[in-house]
């Protein structure tokens, strides 16, 4: 039995012949077999562990070397290897006049800009820095803070706080760069105006893009740091003038100090040149003409002429509508926008100061609205002739007073209208009435329009609208106003219980006086000088309503080696023809010629002896004004005409605010333009007599 037990225990030993698994422990029923760690596996694990320890040891010692031994070296390299993207401003294209004279170009300047990411983070430290900077560049701290807020703290966009500093200011900031972190000096371009204030309102100015503008222009590739046109030609043709900015990189240290030169990645592309139809010699004559008209008004000693303090002159080619001169006074120098001088900018940006200085930024030629006065009488004449309300030879009494009677033969309330000449009493035909500017003749025409049956609608206003009144002319300048062509419907819509609580039921009615005063360009009628010039161009060219335009083409910037190639021409649209009877048009032309050459002509003393025959019409329009020291009605002096009378090539309209009679101030002002255009002078100039 013992031997049997021994044999049984031996049978549980692991087999050594390789036919069965060799185990260290007996298997337990129901329990998974434990992991078998063989000597070979243990050896392999030991080798891999040693390798891992060696690798981690190497990494540890390498990191220790980088941190402890080489740390200062790499920190210095990092500090001196910061890249900053610098936009390279593209120079704007020049603006040329019709003869190729440069009206606007560029001059190099140094701008001061702030990088918000580099400014002190603590407000107290930032404020101290801005206060020190303010004393150097003469920009108020509040203004700099305001500009930073406008940009919303964008760290990638510099904020320009001064567009031009003197060389001494720039050197001071360069030498003390450590004291002004976040302050940088950048090369820039400022607009240069060789003619100074000439055509200031036409040209406009250039300034940093406003947040409101950016919302509309960002989709076109504009950035918050861009400069854009802010008015006039600069705004209207900004897409051509602005060019395409470039891009460069600059390596700087942690203090923003340059550690390398600029590395250009994208070259800036200059803007293109825009050629205008303006003639700067004629523009100068027009602006001097306004000053001469103001001086003539002051010297006339007429009632209220002491207040003559502004005006406008438009000169255009009646054949195609190209504007030769567009003058407005008072004016300003566009260069003041670069100076950022608050006192110089106040009349242009502050409404209170602007009113005191008579709104120098206002372009009176396209946005000044005035009653037309007697310069509107040719409109009445053509409309009455075309509607067969009068014939060219029909005599109508010209008297000192005109009365409107009711059916019982009594003068209606407010039915008495005075002639500018209270002593006249004679029969006149239409050409004579235009030459002498007889008010009562045209009162009669206005009354005839009023008495037309309702089925005829409003033919007077319809003809005026065909001549371009009540609508913008479409000139390629921003800010044009349409004026006002009053109609019965307009009165009903304007005078309501809400707007005119006490008299609305009467004021909303179209009464005889409305048509009568409209016939001489008064009451509610408002026009711009450009609208009047366009109408007189229609008379001059035979009935075509040209569209005034001031841009001729876009060109490559010319060099000494090669003239600029025309890239795009701004051809005006075909002028629609207003269907007018040639006989009636000729009758009106006769009247305008008599106004400048007949013994009774209202501007014969001014134009009668000019070597080139001039035809035109004076106007004296009452307008309610509110100026320092006076509120009430004053006479606006106006004159419109063209030359040569038989084959016109130029149309001129002049207006002198508060200048009195048309022949006193506006006619002499227009004469200055004709003198410059034809390069000649009248043989003698008489003393203007009282006229309408």
C-alpha positions as CSV (number, residue, x, y, z in Angstrom):
1,X,0.0,0.0,0.0
2,X,2.8,2.3,0.8
3,X,4.4,1.7,-2.5
4,X,1.1,2.4,-4.2
5,X,0.9,5.8,-2.5
6,X,4.3,6.7,-3.6
7,X,3.5,5.9,-7.2
8,X,0.3,8.1,-6.9
9,X,2.3,11.1,-5.7
10,X,4.9,10.7,-8.5
11,X,2.1,10.7,-11.1
12,X,1.3,14.3,-10.1
13,X,4.8,15.6,-10.9
14,X,5.1,17.6,-14.1
15,X,6.0,15.6,-17.1
16,X,9.6,16.0,-18.2
17,X,9.2,14.4,-21.5
18,X,7.5,17.4,-23.1
19,X,4.2,15.6,-23.7
20,X,2.3,17.8,-21.0
21,X,2.4,21.2,-19.4
22,X,4.9,21.8,-16.6
23,X,3.3,23.5,-13.7
24,X,4.6,24.8,-10.3
25,X,1.2,24.5,-8.5
26,X,-1.5,22.0,-8.8
27,X,-4.6,23.3,-10.6
28,X,-7.6,24.0,-8.5
29,X,-10.9,23.0,-9.9
30,X,-13.2,26.0,-10.9
31,X,-10.3,28.5,-10.7
32,X,-8.5,30.0,-13.8
33,X,-5.0,29.0,-14.2
34,X,-2.6,31.7,-12.8
35,X,-0.2,33.8,-14.9
36,X,2.9,31.9,-15.6
37,X,6.1,33.9,-15.1
38,X,8.9,32.1,-16.7
39,X,12.6,33.0,-16.3
40,X,12.7,34.1,-19.9
41,X,9.9,36.5,-19.5
42,X,11.4,37.9,-16.3
43,X,14.6,38.5,-18.1
44,X,12.9,40.4,-20.9
45,X,11.0,42.6,-18.5
46,X,14.2,43.5,-16.7
47,X,15.9,44.5,-19.9
48,X,12.9,46.7,-21.1
49,X,12.7,48.3,-17.6
50,X,16.4,49.2,-17.8
51,X,16.0,50.7,-21.2
52,X,13.0,52.8,-20.1
53,X,14.9,54.0,-17.1
54,X,17.8,55.0,-19.3
55,X,15.6,56.8,-21.8
56,X,13.7,58.8,-19.1
57,X,17.0,59.5,-17.5
58,X,18.3,61.0,-20.7
59,X,15.1,63.1,-21.1
60,X,15.3,64.3,-17.6
61,X,18.9,65.4,-17.8
62,X,18.1,67.1,-21.2
63,X,15.2,69.0,-19.8
64,X,17.4,69.9,-16.8
65,X,20.1,71.2,-19.1
66,X,17.5,73.3,-21.1
67,X,15.9,74.7,-18.1
68,X,19.0,75.3,-15.9
69,X,22.0,75.5,-18.1
70,X,20.6,77.0,-21.3
71,X,17.5,78.7,-20.0
72,X,18.8,82.3,-20.2
73,X,20.2,81.8,-23.7
74,X,16.8,80.6,-25.1
75,X,14.9,83.2,-23.2
76,X,17.0,85.9,-24.9
77,X,16.4,84.3,-28.3
78,X,12.7,84.2,-27.7
79,X,12.6,87.8,-26.6
80,X,14.4,88.9,-29.7
81,X,12.4,86.8,-32.2
82,X,8.9,88.2,-32.1
83,X,7.4,88.8,-35.5
84,X,5.0,91.6,-36.1
85,X,2.9,92.1,-39.3
86,X,3.1,95.6,-40.6
87,X,0.7,96.9,-43.2
88,X,2.4,98.9,-45.9
89,X,0.1,101.8,-46.8
90,X,-0.4,102.3,-50.5
91,X,-0.2,105.9,-51.8
92,X,-3.5,107.2,-53.0
93,X,-3.8,108.1,-56.6
94,X,-3.6,111.8,-57.6
95,X,-6.6,113.9,-58.8
96,X,-6.0,115.9,-62.0
97,X,-8.0,118.7,-63.7
98,X,-9.0,118.5,-67.3
99,X,-5.6,119.9,-68.5
100,X,-3.6,117.4,-66.4
101,X,-2.8,119.8,-63.6
102,X,-2.3,118.0,-60.2
103,X,-5.1,119.1,-57.8
104,X,-4.3,116.6,-55.1
105,X,-1.3,114.3,-54.6
106,X,0.6,112.9,-51.6
107,X,3.3,113.9,-49.2
108,X,5.2,111.5,-46.9
109,X,4.7,111.8,-43.2
110,X,5.3,110.0,-39.9
111,X,2.3,108.9,-37.9
112,X,2.0,107.9,-34.3
113,X,0.1,104.7,-33.6
114,X,-0.8,102.6,-30.6
115,X,-0.7,98.8,-30.4
116,X,-3.1,97.8,-27.7
117,X,-1.4,94.5,-27.0
118,X,1.8,96.3,-26.0
119,X,0.3,99.1,-23.9
120,X,0.5,98.7,-20.1
121,X,-2.2,96.4,-18.9
122,X,-2.9,98.3,-15.7
123,X,-5.2,101.3,-16.4
124,X,-3.3,103.6,-14.1
125,X,0.0,102.9,-15.9
126,X,-1.6,103.2,-19.4
127,X,-3.2,106.5,-18.4
128,X,0.1,107.9,-17.3
129,X,1.7,106.9,-20.5
130,X,-1.0,108.5,-22.6
131,X,-0.7,111.7,-20.6
132,X,3.0,111.9,-21.3
133,X,2.4,111.1,-25.0
134,X,-0.4,113.8,-25.2
135,X,2.1,116.5,-24.2
136,X,4.4,115.4,-27.0
137,X,2.0,115.0,-29.9
138,X,-0.6,117.5,-28.9
139,X,-3.5,115.1,-28.9
140,X,-5.9,115.1,-26.0
141,X,-5.9,111.9,-23.8
142,X,-9.7,111.7,-24.1
143,X,-9.4,111.6,-27.9
144,X,-6.8,108.8,-27.8
145,X,-8.9,106.8,-25.4
146,X,-11.9,107.3,-27.6
147,X,-10.0,106.0,-30.6
148,X,-8.9,102.9,-28.7
149,X,-12.5,102.2,-27.7
150,X,-13.6,102.6,-31.3
151,X,-11.2,99.9,-32.3
152,X,-12.5,97.6,-29.6
153,X,-9.0,96.7,-28.3
154,X,-8.1,94.8,-31.4
155,X,-4.5,93.7,-30.7
156,X,-3.7,93.1,-34.4
157,X,-4.7,96.6,-35.6
158,X,-2.7,99.7,-34.7
159,X,-4.7,102.8,-33.8
160,X,-3.4,106.0,-35.4
161,X,-3.6,108.8,-32.9
162,X,-1.6,111.4,-34.8
163,X,-1.3,111.3,-38.6
164,X,1.7,113.6,-38.8
165,X,4.4,114.7,-36.3
166,X,7.4,116.9,-36.8
167,X,10.8,115.4,-37.1
168,X,11.8,116.6,-33.6
169,X,8.7,114.8,-32.1
170,X,9.5,111.6,-33.9
171,X,13.1,111.6,-32.8
172,X,12.1,112.2,-29.2
173,X,9.8,109.2,-29.2
174,X,12.4,107.0,-31.0
175,X,15.1,107.9,-28.4
176,X,12.7,107.0,-25.5
177,X,11.0,104.0,-27.0
178,X,11.4,102.1,-23.7
179,X,9.4,104.7,-21.9
180,X,6.5,104.4,-24.4
181,X,5.6,100.7,-24.8
182,X,2.9,100.2,-27.4
183,X,3.7,103.5,-29.1
184,X,5.1,103.1,-32.6
185,X,6.1,105.4,-35.5
186,X,4.9,104.5,-39.0
187,X,5.5,105.9,-42.4
188,X,2.3,107.2,-44.0
189,X,1.0,109.5,-46.7
190,X,-1.0,112.6,-46.3
191,X,-3.0,114.3,-49.1
192,X,-1.3,117.4,-50.5
193,X,-3.3,120.3,-52.0
194,X,-1.2,122.5,-54.3
195,X,-4.2,124.8,-54.9
196,X,-4.9,125.0,-51.1
197,X,-8.6,125.9,-50.7
198,X,-9.7,125.8,-54.3
199,X,-12.5,123.3,-54.9
200,X,-12.3,122.2,-51.3
201,X,-16.0,121.0,-51.1
202,X,-15.6,119.2,-54.5
203,X,-12.5,117.3,-53.5
204,X,-13.5,116.3,-50.0
205,X,-10.9,114.8,-47.6
206,X,-9.4,111.5,-46.4
207,X,-9.7,110.1,-42.9
208,X,-9.6,107.0,-40.9
209,X,-12.5,104.7,-41.6
210,X,-15.4,105.2,-39.2
211,X,-17.0,102.1,-37.5
212,X,-20.2,102.8,-39.3
213,X,-18.4,102.8,-42.6
214,X,-16.5,99.7,-41.7
215,X,-19.7,97.7,-41.3
216,X,-20.5,98.4,-45.0
217,X,-17.0,98.2,-46.4
218,X,-15.5,95.2,-44.6
219,X,-16.8,92.9,-47.2
220,X,-14.8,94.8,-49.8
221,X,-11.5,94.2,-48.1
222,X,-11.3,97.3,-46.0
223,X,-9.6,97.2,-42.5
224,X,-10.2,99.2,-39.4
225,X,-6.9,100.9,-39.9
226,X,-7.6,102.0,-43.4
227,X,-8.1,105.6,-44.6
228,X,-11.0,106.3,-46.9
229,X,-12.5,109.3,-48.7
230,X,-14.8,111.2,-46.4
231,X,-16.5,113.5,-49.0
232,X,-16.5,114.8,-52.5
233,X,-14.3,113.2,-55.1
234,X,-12.3,111.3,-52.5
235,X,-15.4,109.5,-51.3
236,X,-17.1,109.0,-54.7
237,X,-14.1,107.5,-56.4
238,X,-12.3,106.0,-53.4
239,X,-12.2,102.5,-55.0
240,X,-10.0,103.9,-57.7
241,X,-7.9,106.3,-55.6
242,X,-7.1,104.1,-52.6
243,X,-4.7,101.5,-54.2
244,X,-3.9,98.2,-52.5
245,X,-1.9,98.1,-49.2
246,X,1.1,95.8,-48.9
247,X,2.3,93.7,-46.1
248,X,5.7,93.4,-44.3
249,X,7.1,91.6,-41.3
250,X,9.3,93.1,-38.6
251,X,11.3,91.2,-35.9
252,X,11.0,93.0,-32.6
253,X,12.0,92.3,-29.0
254,X,9.6,92.2,-26.1
255,X,9.7,96.0,-25.8
256,X,8.7,96.4,-29.4
257,X,12.2,97.5,-30.5
258,X,13.1,96.5,-34.1
259,X,15.7,93.7,-34.3
260,X,15.7,93.5,-38.1
261,X,14.7,95.4,-41.2
262,X,11.3,95.3,-42.7
263,X,10.8,92.1,-44.7
264,X,8.3,92.9,-47.5
265,X,5.9,90.1,-48.2
266,X,3.5,91.9,-50.4
267,X,4.3,95.2,-52.3
268,X,1.8,98.1,-52.0
269,X,0.1,99.0,-55.2
270,X,-0.5,102.8,-55.6
271,X,-3.9,104.1,-56.5
272,X,-4.9,105.2,-59.9
273,X,-5.3,108.8,-61.1
274,X,-8.7,110.4,-61.5
275,X,-9.0,113.2,-64.1
276,X,-11.8,115.7,-63.6
277,X,-13.6,117.9,-66.0
278,X,-12.7,120.9,-63.8
279,X,-10.5,123.7,-65.2
280,X,-8.6,125.0,-62.2
281,X,-8.0,128.3,-63.8
282,X,-11.7,128.7,-64.3
283,X,-12.3,127.4,-60.8
284,X,-10.0,130.1,-59.4
285,X,-11.9,132.7,-61.4
286,X,-15.2,131.4,-60.1
287,X,-14.1,131.5,-56.4
288,X,-12.7,135.0,-57.0
289,X,-15.9,135.9,-58.7
290,X,-17.9,135.1,-55.6
291,X,-15.6,137.3,-53.5
292,X,-16.0,140.1,-56.1
293,X,-19.8,139.7,-55.9
294,X,-19.8,139.9,-52.1
295,X,-17.6,143.0,-52.3
296,X,-20.0,144.5,-54.9
297,X,-23.0,143.8,-52.6
298,X,-21.3,145.5,-49.7
299,X,-20.4,148.5,-51.8
300,X,-23.9,148.9,-53.2
301,X,-25.3,150.0,-49.9
302,X,-28.6,148.3,-50.7
303,X,-30.9,147.3,-47.8
304,X,-29.5,144.1,-46.2
305,X,-26.5,143.8,-48.4
306,X,-24.3,144.2,-45.4
307,X,-25.1,140.5,-44.8
308,X,-23.7,139.2,-48.1
309,X,-21.4,136.5,-46.9
310,X,-21.4,133.6,-49.2
311,X,-22.4,132.2,-52.6
312,X,-21.9,129.7,-55.3
313,X,-21.0,129.6,-59.0
314,X,-21.5,126.8,-61.5
315,X,-19.9,126.7,-64.9
316,X,-20.6,123.8,-67.2
317,X,-20.3,122.8,-70.9
318,X,-23.9,122.9,-72.2
319,X,-23.0,120.4,-75.0
320,X,-22.2,117.5,-72.7
321,X,-22.8,118.6,-69.1
322,X,-19.1,118.5,-68.1
323,X,-18.6,120.7,-65.1
324,X,-15.9,123.4,-65.7
325,X,-16.1,125.1,-62.3
326,X,-18.0,124.4,-59.1
327,X,-17.3,127.1,-56.5
328,X,-18.8,127.6,-53.0
329,X,-18.1,130.2,-50.4
330,X,-17.2,130.3,-47.5
331,X,-14.6,127.6,-48.0
332,X,-11.7,125.9,-46.1
333,X,-8.4,124.2,-46.6
334,X,-8.8,120.4,-46.8
335,X,-5.3,120.0,-45.3
336,X,-6.8,121.0,-41.8
337,X,-8.1,117.4,-41.5
338,X,-4.5,116.2,-41.4
339,X,-3.6,118.7,-38.6
340,X,-6.3,117.5,-36.3
341,X,-6.3,121.0,-34.8
342,X,-9.6,121.3,-32.8
343,X,-9.9,125.0,-33.5
344,X,-9.3,124.7,-37.2
345,X,-11.7,121.7,-37.5
346,X,-14.5,123.2,-35.4
347,X,-16.2,125.1,-38.3
348,X,-16.3,121.8,-40.2
349,X,-17.3,119.4,-37.4
350,X,-19.1,121.5,-34.7
351,X,-22.6,122.6,-35.7
352,X,-22.6,125.6,-33.5
353,X,-19.3,126.9,-34.8
354,X,-20.3,126.0,-38.3
355,X,-23.4,128.1,-38.1
356,X,-21.4,131.1,-36.8
357,X,-18.9,130.7,-39.7
358,X,-21.7,130.2,-42.3
359,X,-21.2,126.5,-42.9
360,X,-17.9,126.4,-44.8
361,X,-18.2,122.7,-45.4
362,X,-21.5,123.1,-47.3
363,X,-21.2,122.8,-51.0
364,X,-23.8,125.4,-51.9
365,X,-23.5,124.6,-55.6
366,X,-25.2,121.2,-55.2
367,X,-26.7,121.3,-51.6
368,X,-27.6,124.9,-51.1
369,X,-31.3,125.4,-51.9
370,X,-32.7,128.9,-52.7
371,X,-35.8,130.4,-54.4
372,X,-34.9,130.9,-58.1
373,X,-36.3,134.4,-58.4
374,X,-36.5,135.8,-61.9
375,X,-34.0,133.4,-63.3
376,X,-37.0,131.0,-63.3
377,X,-39.0,133.2,-65.7
378,X,-37.7,131.3,-68.8
379,X,-39.3,128.2,-67.3
380,X,-42.6,130.0,-67.0
381,X,-42.2,131.4,-70.5
382,X,-41.6,128.0,-72.2
383,X,-44.3,126.3,-70.2
384,X,-46.9,129.0,-71.1
385,X,-45.9,129.0,-74.8
386,X,-46.1,125.2,-75.0
387,X,-49.5,125.1,-73.3
388,X,-50.7,127.9,-75.7
389,X,-51.5,130.2,-72.8
390,X,-49.6,133.0,-74.6
391,X,-48.1,133.8,-78.0
392,X,-44.7,135.3,-78.6
393,X,-46.2,138.5,-79.9
394,X,-49.2,138.9,-77.5
395,X,-48.9,142.2,-75.6
396,X,-49.6,142.0,-71.9
397,X,-49.6,145.1,-69.6
398,X,-46.5,145.5,-67.5
399,X,-47.5,147.7,-64.5
400,X,-46.3,148.5,-61.1
401,X,-48.9,146.3,-59.4
402,X,-50.9,143.2,-60.3
403,X,-54.3,142.4,-58.8
404,X,-56.3,139.2,-58.6
405,X,-60.1,139.7,-58.6
406,X,-63.0,137.5,-57.5
407,X,-66.1,136.9,-59.5
408,X,-67.6,140.1,-58.2
409,X,-64.7,142.2,-59.3
410,X,-63.2,142.7,-55.9
411,X,-59.5,142.2,-55.1
412,X,-59.2,139.0,-53.1
413,X,-57.4,139.0,-49.8
414,X,-53.7,138.7,-50.4
415,X,-54.4,139.3,-54.1
416,X,-52.1,142.3,-54.7
417,X,-48.6,141.6,-56.1
418,X,-46.0,144.2,-56.7
419,X,-43.6,144.6,-59.6
420,X,-39.9,145.2,-58.7
421,X,-40.2,148.4,-60.8
422,X,-43.2,150.3,-59.3
423,X,-43.2,153.0,-62.1
424,X,-43.4,150.9,-65.2
425,X,-46.6,151.0,-67.3
426,X,-46.5,149.7,-70.8
427,X,-47.5,146.8,-73.0
428,X,-44.8,144.1,-73.5
429,X,-44.3,141.0,-75.6
430,X,-42.6,137.9,-74.2
431,X,-39.0,138.7,-75.3
432,X,-39.3,142.3,-74.0
433,X,-40.8,141.1,-70.7
434,X,-37.9,138.7,-70.3
435,X,-35.3,141.4,-71.1
436,X,-36.9,143.9,-68.7
437,X,-37.8,141.2,-66.2
438,X,-41.4,142.4,-65.8
439,X,-42.9,140.7,-62.8
440,X,-46.5,141.6,-63.6
441,X,-46.3,140.0,-67.1
442,X,-45.4,136.7,-65.5
443,X,-47.9,137.2,-62.7
444,X,-50.5,137.1,-65.5
445,X,-49.0,133.9,-66.9
446,X,-49.1,132.3,-63.5
447,X,-52.7,133.3,-63.0
448,X,-53.6,131.8,-66.4
449,X,-52.1,128.5,-65.2
450,X,-54.1,128.6,-62.0
451,X,-57.3,129.1,-63.9
452,X,-56.9,126.1,-66.1
453,X,-59.6,123.4,-65.6
454,X,-58.7,120.5,-63.3
455,X,-58.7,118.1,-66.2
456,X,-55.5,119.8,-67.4
457,X,-53.8,118.8,-64.1
458,X,-50.7,120.8,-63.3
459,X,-48.9,121.5,-66.7
460,X,-46.7,124.3,-65.2
461,X,-45.1,121.9,-62.7
462,X,-45.0,119.1,-65.2
463,X,-42.9,121.2,-67.6
464,X,-40.7,122.4,-64.7
465,X,-40.1,118.7,-63.7
466,X,-39.1,117.9,-67.3
467,X,-36.5,120.6,-67.0
468,X,-35.1,118.9,-64.0
469,X,-36.5,120.8,-61.1
470,X,-37.6,118.9,-58.0
471,X,-35.1,116.1,-58.7
472,X,-31.4,115.6,-58.3
473,X,-29.4,116.1,-61.4
474,X,-27.4,112.9,-60.9
475,X,-24.0,114.7,-60.6
476,X,-21.3,112.3,-59.5
477,X,-20.8,113.9,-56.1
478,X,-22.2,113.0,-52.7
479,X,-24.7,115.2,-50.9
480,X,-26.8,116.7,-53.8
481,X,-30.2,117.9,-52.8
482,X,-33.3,117.8,-55.0
483,X,-34.8,121.1,-54.0
484,X,-38.5,121.6,-54.0
485,X,-41.0,121.9,-56.8
486,X,-44.3,122.7,-55.0
487,X,-47.6,121.2,-56.2
488,X,-51.2,121.2,-54.8
489,X,-50.5,117.6,-53.7
490,X,-47.4,118.7,-51.8
491,X,-49.3,121.4,-50.0
492,X,-52.0,118.9,-48.9
493,X,-49.4,116.4,-47.6
494,X,-47.3,119.1,-45.9
495,X,-49.9,121.2,-44.1
496,X,-52.0,118.9,-41.8
497,X,-53.6,119.2,-38.4
498,X,-50.4,117.7,-36.9
499,X,-48.0,120.1,-38.6
500,X,-50.1,123.2,-38.7
501,X,-52.7,123.0,-35.9
502,X,-54.3,126.4,-36.3
503,X,-54.3,127.2,-40.1
504,X,-53.9,123.8,-41.7
505,X,-57.3,123.9,-43.5
506,X,-56.4,127.1,-45.3
507,X,-52.7,126.6,-45.7
508,X,-53.2,123.2,-47.4
509,X,-55.2,124.8,-50.3
510,X,-53.4,125.8,-53.5
511,X,-54.4,129.4,-54.0
512,X,-54.0,131.9,-56.9
513,X,-50.9,133.4,-55.2
514,X,-49.1,130.0,-55.2
515,X,-49.2,129.9,-59.0
516,X,-48.6,133.6,-59.4
517,X,-45.5,133.6,-57.2
518,X,-44.2,130.3,-58.7
519,X,-44.2,132.1,-62.0
520,X,-41.4,134.4,-60.8
521,X,-39.6,131.7,-58.9
522,X,-40.8,132.6,-55.4
523,X,-43.0,131.2,-52.6
524,X,-42.2,127.6,-51.9
525,X,-39.9,126.9,-54.9
526,X,-36.3,125.8,-53.9
527,X,-33.6,125.1,-56.4
528,X,-29.8,124.5,-56.4
529,X,-27.4,126.5,-58.5
530,X,-26.5,123.3,-60.4
531,X,-30.2,122.7,-61.3
532,X,-30.4,126.3,-62.7
533,X,-27.2,125.8,-64.7
534,X,-28.5,122.6,-66.2
535,X,-31.7,124.3,-67.2
536,X,-29.9,127.2,-68.9
537,X,-27.7,124.6,-70.6
538,X,-30.9,123.1,-72.1
539,X,-31.8,126.5,-73.5
540,X,-28.3,126.9,-74.9
541,X,-28.1,123.5,-76.5
542,X,-31.5,123.4,-78.1
543,X,-33.5,121.4,-75.6
544,X,-31.3,118.5,-74.4
545,X,-31.3,117.9,-70.6
546,X,-27.6,117.0,-70.0
547,X,-26.4,115.2,-66.9
548,X,-23.8,117.3,-65.1
549,X,-20.7,115.2,-64.3
550,X,-17.3,116.1,-62.9
551,X,-15.1,112.9,-63.5
552,X,-13.7,112.4,-66.9
553,X,-11.7,109.2,-66.6
554,X,-9.4,107.0,-64.5
555,X,-5.8,106.7,-65.6
556,X,-2.5,105.1,-64.7
557,X,-0.3,107.5,-62.8
558,X,1.9,109.2,-65.4
559,X,5.7,109.4,-65.1
560,X,8.3,111.4,-66.9
561,X,8.9,108.5,-69.1
562,X,5.3,107.7,-70.1
563,X,1.9,109.5,-69.9
564,X,-0.8,107.8,-68.0
565,X,-2.9,105.3,-70.0
566,X,-6.7,105.7,-69.7
567,X,-8.1,102.7,-67.9
568,X,-11.8,103.8,-67.7
569,X,-13.8,106.7,-69.1
570,X,-16.9,108.1,-67.4
571,X,-19.0,108.8,-70.4
572,X,-22.3,110.6,-69.4
573,X,-25.5,109.0,-70.4
574,X,-27.2,110.3,-73.6
575,X,-29.1,113.5,-72.8
576,X,-32.8,113.2,-73.2
577,X,-34.4,115.8,-75.5
578,X,-37.3,117.8,-74.0
579,X,-39.7,118.3,-76.9
580,X,-39.9,122.0,-77.3
581,X,-41.0,124.0,-80.3
582,X,-37.8,125.5,-81.8
583,X,-39.7,128.8,-82.4
584,X,-40.6,129.1,-78.7
585,X,-37.1,128.3,-77.7
586,X,-35.8,131.0,-80.0
587,X,-38.2,133.5,-78.5
588,X,-36.8,132.8,-75.0
589,X,-33.2,133.1,-76.3
590,X,-34.1,136.5,-77.8
591,X,-35.4,137.6,-74.4
592,X,-32.2,136.5,-72.6
593,X,-30.1,138.3,-75.2
594,X,-32.1,141.5,-74.7
595,X,-31.6,141.2,-70.9
596,X,-27.9,141.6,-71.5
597,X,-27.8,144.0,-74.5
598,X,-31.1,146.0,-74.7
599,X,-31.2,149.5,-73.2
600,X,-33.8,148.1,-70.7
601,X,-31.9,144.9,-70.0
602,X,-31.4,144.2,-66.4
603,X,-27.7,143.3,-66.8
604,X,-26.7,145.3,-69.9
605,X,-24.4,147.5,-67.8
606,X,-22.4,144.4,-66.9
607,X,-22.3,142.4,-70.2
608,X,-23.3,144.8,-72.9
609,X,-19.7,145.7,-73.9
610,X,-18.2,142.2,-73.5
611,X,-16.5,141.2,-76.8
612,X,-18.2,137.8,-76.8
613,X,-22.1,138.0,-76.9
614,X,-23.5,136.8,-73.6
615,X,-27.2,136.0,-73.0
616,X,-28.6,135.6,-69.5
617,X,-31.1,136.6,-66.9
618,X,-30.9,138.3,-63.5
619,X,-32.8,137.2,-60.4
620,X,-33.6,138.8,-57.0
621,X,-35.2,136.2,-54.8
622,X,-36.6,136.8,-51.3
623,X,-35.6,134.2,-48.8
624,X,-36.1,133.9,-45.0
625,X,-32.8,133.9,-43.3
626,X,-31.5,133.6,-39.8
627,X,-28.1,135.0,-39.3
628,X,-26.3,136.6,-36.4
629,X,-27.9,140.0,-35.8
630,X,-30.9,139.4,-38.1
631,X,-33.8,137.1,-38.8
632,X,-36.2,137.8,-41.6
633,X,-36.3,138.0,-45.4
634,X,-33.3,139.1,-47.5
635,X,-32.7,139.2,-51.3
636,X,-30.6,136.6,-52.9
637,X,-28.7,137.9,-55.9
638,X,-28.7,135.5,-58.9
639,X,-27.7,135.5,-62.5
640,X,-27.7,132.6,-65.1
641,X,-26.6,132.7,-68.7
642,X,-24.4,131.3,-71.5
643,X,-22.0,132.4,-74.2
644,X,-21.4,132.8,-77.1
645,X,-25.1,133.6,-77.5
646,X,-25.2,132.2,-81.0
647,X,-23.2,129.0,-80.4
648,X,-22.9,128.4,-76.6
649,X,-19.9,126.5,-75.2
650,X,-20.2,127.6,-71.5
651,X,-23.2,128.1,-69.1
652,X,-22.7,130.0,-65.9
653,X,-25.0,130.4,-62.9
654,X,-23.9,132.7,-60.0
655,X,-25.6,133.3,-56.6
656,X,-24.6,135.7,-53.9
657,X,-26.3,135.1,-50.6
658,X,-28.0,138.2,-49.3
659,X,-26.4,140.1,-52.1
660,X,-29.4,142.2,-53.2
661,X,-30.3,142.6,-56.8
662,X,-29.2,140.2,-59.4
663,X,-27.5,142.8,-61.6
664,X,-25.7,144.2,-58.5
665,X,-23.7,141.2,-57.2
666,X,-24.3,138.0,-59.1
667,X,-23.9,139.4,-62.6
668,X,-20.4,140.9,-61.9
669,X,-19.5,137.6,-60.2
670,X,-20.4,135.6,-63.3
671,X,-18.5,138.1,-65.5
672,X,-15.2,137.0,-63.8
673,X,-15.8,133.5,-65.1
674,X,-16.5,134.6,-68.7
675,X,-13.4,136.7,-68.6
676,X,-11.2,133.8,-67.6
677,X,-12.9,131.4,-70.1
678,X,-12.6,133.7,-73.1
679,X,-9.4,135.3,-71.9
680,X,-10.8,138.8,-72.6
681,X,-12.4,141.7,-70.8
682,X,-15.3,144.1,-71.6
683,X,-14.3,147.3,-73.2
684,X,-16.1,149.1,-70.4
685,X,-18.4,148.1,-67.5
686,X,-21.2,150.4,-66.5
687,X,-22.6,150.9,-63.0
688,X,-25.3,148.3,-62.4
689,X,-28.7,149.9,-61.9
690,X,-31.5,148.6,-59.7
691,X,-32.9,145.5,-61.3
692,X,-34.8,142.4,-60.3
